[in-house]
Amino acid sequence: MAAQPEEAPYEPPPVPPAEEATWDIVIAPGEELRVRSRTLRGRMVDFAIMQMTELGWGPWVEVARIDCCHGTVHRHLFTREGGVLKDHQTIRTLSADASPQAIEEAFDTSMEEFLAEWEENIRRWNSGK
């Protein structure tokens, strides 16, 4: 019996023809979500949402991220010391023919998760657990 060929993963279109934008959403003083999206013909085809915290004395640092690349929507969780708690924890698999609607739904769900869990992400980032 012949092995089934592996399905190609989703790959977003390059920039250009897609357009890329980045913006910040303040969720509390010193806490924000940094969003990067790629659109093509007015539809989202790629995204990354990064939870950022401002260190009192300096730069913004990444606490957590949900993005879509490598054919999946997946989560990354980091520690204050720069360690990785979770790396590429799959949330959803995206096939090569994933529709903009599937990407937009994954974005909406990811945004809801961040807004509900941002305080827990900060606790986890601070404790390293």
C-alpha positions as CSV (number, residue, x, y, z in Angstrom):
1,M,0.0,0.0,0.0
2,A,1.5,3.3,-1.1
3,A,1.9,6.1,1.5
4,Q,-0.3,9.1,1.1
5,P,1.6,12.2,0.1
6,E,1.7,14.7,2.9
7,E,-0.6,17.7,2.4
8,A,1.3,21.0,1.9
9,P,0.9,23.4,4.7
10,Y,-0.7,26.9,4.4
11,E,1.7,29.6,3.2
12,P,0.5,33.2,3.1
13,P,1.1,35.2,0.0
14,P,4.2,37.4,0.1
15,V,4.4,41.2,0.5
16,P,3.6,42.4,-2.2
17,P,1.0,41.6,-3.5
18,A,-0.2,41.3,0.1
19,E,0.0,44.4,2.4
20,E,1.3,44.3,5.9
21,A,0.2,46.5,8.8
22,T,1.2,46.7,12.5
23,W,-0.7,48.3,15.3
24,D,-0.9,48.3,19.1
25,I,-3.9,47.8,21.4
26,V,-3.4,49.1,25.0
27,I,-5.0,46.6,27.5
28,A,-3.7,48.2,30.7
29,P,-1.0,50.7,31.7
30,G,2.3,49.2,30.5
31,E,0.5,46.2,28.8
32,E,-0.4,46.0,25.1
33,L,-1.1,43.6,22.3
34,R,1.0,44.3,19.2
35,V,-0.7,43.0,16.1
36,R,0.8,42.4,12.7
37,S,-1.5,41.4,9.9
38,R,-1.2,40.7,6.2
39,T,-4.1,41.3,3.9
40,L,-4.8,40.6,0.3
41,R,-7.8,42.1,-1.6
42,G,-9.1,43.3,1.8
43,R,-9.0,39.9,3.5
44,M,-6.7,38.8,6.2
45,V,-4.2,36.1,5.1
46,D,-1.7,36.1,7.9
47,F,-1.3,37.4,11.5
48,A,0.7,37.5,14.6
49,I,-0.5,38.8,18.0
50,M,2.2,39.5,20.5
51,Q,1.5,40.3,24.2
52,M,4.0,42.9,25.3
53,T,4.9,44.3,28.7
54,E,6.9,47.5,29.4
55,L,9.7,47.0,31.8
56,G,9.5,49.9,34.3
57,W,13.0,51.1,33.3
58,G,13.1,50.5,29.6
59,P,12.0,48.4,26.7
60,W,8.9,46.5,25.8
61,V,9.3,42.7,26.0
62,E,7.3,39.9,24.6
63,V,5.3,37.8,27.1
64,A,3.4,35.6,24.6
65,R,2.5,35.3,21.0
66,I,-0.1,33.5,18.8
67,D,0.8,33.5,15.1
68,C,0.1,31.6,12.0
69,C,3.0,30.2,10.0
70,H,4.4,26.7,9.2
71,G,0.8,25.6,8.4
72,T,-0.5,26.1,11.9
73,V,-1.9,28.7,14.2
74,H,0.2,28.2,17.3
75,R,1.1,29.7,20.7
76,H,4.5,30.7,22.2
77,L,4.9,31.5,25.9
78,F,8.1,33.1,27.3
79,T,9.6,33.8,30.7
80,R,11.0,37.0,32.1
81,E,14.5,35.5,31.9
82,G,14.1,34.9,28.1
83,G,13.2,31.2,28.4
84,V,10.5,29.5,26.5
85,L,7.6,27.8,28.3
86,K,5.8,26.8,25.2
87,D,7.0,26.8,21.6
88,H,4.7,26.2,18.7
89,Q,1.8,24.8,20.8
90,T,-0.6,24.0,17.9
91,I,-4.0,25.6,18.2
92,R,-5.2,24.9,14.7
93,T,-3.8,23.3,11.6
94,L,-4.1,25.2,8.3
95,S,-4.2,23.3,5.0
96,A,-2.6,24.7,1.8
97,D,-6.1,25.9,0.7
98,A,-7.1,27.6,3.9
99,S,-9.5,30.4,3.2
100,P,-9.2,34.0,4.4
101,Q,-12.3,33.3,6.5
102,A,-10.4,30.5,8.4
103,I,-7.5,32.9,9.0
104,E,-9.9,35.7,10.2
105,E,-11.7,33.2,12.5
106,A,-8.4,32.1,14.0
107,F,-7.4,35.7,14.5
108,D,-10.7,36.6,16.2
109,T,-10.4,33.5,18.5
110,S,-6.7,34.4,19.3
111,M,-7.6,38.0,20.1
112,E,-10.4,36.8,22.5
113,E,-7.9,34.4,24.2
114,F,-5.4,37.2,24.8
115,L,-7.9,39.6,26.1
116,A,-9.2,36.9,28.6
117,E,-5.8,35.5,29.6
118,W,-3.4,38.5,29.5
119,E,-3.1,38.7,33.3
120,E,-2.4,35.0,33.6
121,N,0.2,35.3,30.9
122,I,1.9,38.0,32.9
123,R,1.9,35.9,36.1
124,R,3.3,32.9,34.1
125,W,6.0,35.2,32.5
126,N,7.0,36.5,35.9
127,S,7.1,33.1,37.6
128,G,8.6,31.1,34.8
129,K,5.9,28.4,35.2
